[in-house]
Amino acid sequence: MSEISTRELRTNLAKYIDAAESGEQVIILRDGTPAAALVPLSVVEAVDDAEDEMLAREAAARLAAGEKTSSMAEVLADIFEARR
């Protein structure tokens, strides 16, 4: 894993994209502080898959415990109401 400044990233973006494609993780520093990361897409996909699995297990446990369920329409209404 390497750390680079935003200036270095702007100057050599293609190089760091190639590095990420090859499996390297690159931490991007803004004023010397970690601000973002450039990682292989496989890492992002693995995190998404793990999150989906965790949420599915949580939902299954709640259903097994007999907790109240909500329809998709109710969930969407709650989401849009919270954004107002």
N, C-alpha and C positions, 0 to 999 in steps of 0.2 A: 504494500500500500504506500502510495506516495502522497505528498502534500504539495500543492502548488498555489500560487497567487492567482487572482482573477486576471491580472495582466498577462501572466504566463499562459493561462488558459486561452485568452483571446488571441494571443500570438500563435499558439500551436494547437488549436482546437482539434484539427484532424488527427494529430499525433495522439492526443489523449482519448479520442473516440476509438481509435485503433487499439489503444492499450486496454480500454474497457471491453471491447469486443474480444480481446485475447484473455480476459479474465482478471485484469488488474482493477483494483479499486483506487480511485483518485479522490482525495479530499481537497476541496477548493476553499482556500482561505480568503477572507475579506478583512483587510487590516490586521492580518496575522491570526484571526480567529476563524475556526472551522465554520463554514456557512452552508456548504452543500457537498454532495458527493456524486461522482460520476462512477457508476457501477455497471457491471455486465447486466444485460436484460434478464439473464437467468436468475440473478439475485432478486430482482424486483418480482419476477414471476413466482419464485419460491416463497417470498414473503406474502404475496397475495394468496397463494394456495394455502399457506399455513393459517392466515387470517380466516379464510373461508372455512377451513376445517374446524378451527376453534369456534367460530360462530355456529356452525352446524351442530357441533357437539353440545354447545350451550342450549341451543333450541331444542334438541332431542331430550336433554335432561329436563328442561322446563315442561315439555309436553308429557314426559313420563311422570312428572310430579303433579300433573293435572292443572298446571297454571293456565290462566285465561290466554287465549290466542287472539290475534288481531288480523283482520283482512288486509290485503294489500292496499285497498282504498283507504282504510283507516290509517295505515302507516304513512301513506303519501300525504293525506290531509294533515297529519301531525307534523310532518317535515315542512310542508309549505306554510303552515301556520307559524311554526317556530322561526321561519325566515322573515316574517313580517316585522 
